[in-house]
Amino acid sequence: MSTDLEVHETTSHERECDELEVVGEPPVTPDIQEEENNVFRVLGTQARSRSLAQLWVAALGGAVDAGLLWWRHPMLGWLAAGCAAVAAYGVWGLLDRGIETRSTDPTASRESLGKISGLRDLTAIVGTAAALWAVLWFMAVALGNWNH
């Protein structure tokens, strides 16, 4: 009684594929990479790469510019809204830096981290609303005479 055994030699490529399947991590597809890059993630990365001085200049400069433009030139409200969005970017970056600093401090309470995180989220909402308002207001001014 003889049994015929087929010998299947595995190549190095097949062994590497088997090892990848054992790890269990799905490969990253282009669709997943596109979902990860959105305007908020890019702005967050940019804010985290800025120095504290740059964030303070953005926050204070944007707020002062927005206030002066609204006060002295109300017709340039769309530009003032853009400046307010820049101010929110600076404030968001400063709050994010504060969260990062406090999260490594063992004496910091979770409650204070939660409050700062909530304030950071509120700043992101206000900044997004200001940016949208600036774009919409600019479009209204730029295209104001199109319907004759």
PyMOL commands that set and color helices and strands:
alter all, ss='L'
color gray80, all
select helices_A, chain A and resi 12-23+30-36+39-49+52-72+74-103+110-142
alter helices_A, ss='H'
color red, helices_A
deselect
rebuild
show_as cartoon
